[in-house]
Amino acid sequence: MTSGYAVVAVLVVALGTILVGTYGLRVSRTTSDFYVASRTVSPWWNASAIGGEYLSAASFVGIAGLIFAYGPDMLWFPVGYTAGYLVLLTMVAAPLRRSGAYTLPDFAEARFRSRGVRAVASILALAIGWLYLLPQLEGAGLTLNTVTGAPDWVGALIVTAVVTVNVMSGGMRSITFVQAFQYWLKLTAIAVPIVFLVVAWQVRGSDSLTRPEYPVFRQDTEVSFQRPTTIHAERSVFVRGTGEIDGARVENTGVVLTEGYHRIGQGSEFTFPKDAPVPHLSTMAHNTNEMWSLPMSSGQDFPLYGAYSLIIATFLGTMGLPHVIVRFYTNPNGTAARRTTLIVLGLLSVFYLMPPMYGALGRLYTPELLMTGQTDAVVLVLPTRMIEGVGGQLLGALVAGGAFAAFLSTSSGLVVSLAGVLSQDVLRLGGVRGFRISTVLAGLVPLAMTFISTGMPVADMVGLAFAVAASSLCPLLMLGIWSSRITKAGAIAGMLAGGVPALTAGLVTMFTDTGDAWYEILLSRPAAWTVPLGFTVMYVVSLLTPRHLPSGVQRTMVKLHAPENLGLDGSGSSSSADERS
Amino acid sequence: MEKPTQRVVVTSPRTRAPRARRPYSGTREINEQSELGAVYMRTLIRAQRRLGLSVCLVATGALALLPLLFAIDPELGKFRILGLGLPWFLLCVATCPMLLLAGWFYVRQAERSEREFAELVERP
């Protein structure tokens, strides 16, 4: 679906982001400005910025793709991404802000007074950030590939370049403006097209989305296979085109795809006739639209374990994401931090109404993606497929621009927070120069990783980053804030006990092919066993090592929990609400 | 109003106990890390923890029941509300207002308990 409009939209978004960023440069001058925008951002701005930063590739294209492929079981992704903010609101928002730290390692040090705890938290924050950046870059590659046919690495490179330049020049103050703007851009980009698409669906007789039939091609459809694909045809299909079927070369002629499995070569292009049933990817469950619309239809092993693991990861993982956490320091006080989080809940709820609609309409109008396996592209392809002419092209361009905005904003937020961690804890380079060097490094590592990953759905990859966050930094925050018994040894042991297995499981799933092994689900959805492990180890080790209790816990607890305006800091004298500047 | 000044004999009260200290404000108790201050803080933290955990557990616990429900009886998925299948209705439409309501309730209660804490410790 190469489209000139879409290319223009992507360019406009990229240039607009840079422009808004440089505008912000004029107002950001000091080091403090660079890191947390001087804490002068109002709740609405802040909430829009959090929303803009949080709605990533996974939200914009990934969720719709998974729902399209696997049905309502995947609705737990949007629900979990939203509910994570309720957990964050009720358990950590205000105390986190009151801790007065800039980054998550800062929190670890403020609470435990220990370089060791800080170092472990830094490494985990880096790992989670990079794990989260990877799917953003893959998503960018996919989007650019879908709208222009460019190779996958081009999109990843563009996103990395724009983000790095932008963060290096503007720091976080400009990023706050950029991010807030991005939320509204993304909401427009996903909401406006779906209105037109639903109208188009209604006008064409509003075909049932859940008929007990297998998906069929609604028109003669040209399908290009980006990678070698094994498909299964339920009935023989007559196709025309050029490419490779079962190792045999086909040059621009008609071929009958018989019933059964076929290997289609990379770069093949075939036209499938109208009303033919859609062959499906061999690794994906084949469902009628009715079966698809029912729960537990995704055909995965142990669906109940998978669902609960996903729920645990997304509910608890949100609070451990480094780029989300850093946003809380830009609130003026704990009360504002709570209100900001509540607004975020509302903003996300509105946004997440849309992706399921794309997924459902995709079953009718873009069924060929079930065969090529490029299910993440459903949001991008649907507008041009359903609405003919310039209208569809423009809507397609809007979606592509919005998707690109999603990659840019999430990546910006991640790069800012990772650069903060890198410059303070790893490279030990202070000042603006250290921040800039760290920014480059923060962007380059995931770019390199995109070349060796195995192309799993982006929402699944993001789910893994959530799982690592939920099993390591979430126990640190929850127990650190609410229990004064946690010791340094307990904190370190707990973070490692939860984080290392989750991270290992994530890397194994991403970079190797585990196939159909029975333990595959334990690795691709690790949260259900790593999260309890992290919490238990942290608490038990703390009880066993009461002598390693950090000094001045009571004072720290006062600081975390007492409202700022009372002048309480547990230090006996002065009423400094903000001693760190 | 004009009364002639009356002479009164003033004596010290007959007690050996030292004169009562002026009570410290709660703020000072906390800042000086006295026992009383610790009690004030523990009360606040417990109240907030109980509130946060209960809102969180009620809301997320209700959600977390759904997969079990659908696993026990997948036929529930065929039930329709407003033209949507039950899982779609519950997860797409019904959760958002539920989460928002829970969040709003939490913010209101948390701010209230902080106000009460402030009144308590600022009393002279």
Interface residues (C-beta under 8 A of the other chain):
Chain A: P72 L75 W76 P78 V79 T82 A83 Y85 L86 V87 L89 T90 M91 A94 T210 S293 L294 P295 M296 P303 L304 A307 Y308 I311 F315 T335 R338 R339 T341 L342 L345 G346 S349 V350 Y352 L353 P356 W482 Q554 R555 M557 V558 H561 A562 P563 N565 L566 G567 L568 D569 G570 S571 G572 S573
Chain B: T27 I30 N31 E32 Q33 A38 M41 L44 I45 Q48 R49 L51 G52 L53 V55 C56 A59 T60 L63 A64 P67 L68 F70 A71 P74 L76 G77 K78 G85 P87 W88 L91 C92 V93 T95 C96 P97 L99 L100 A102 G103 W104 Y106 V107 A110 E111 E114 F117 A118 V121 E122
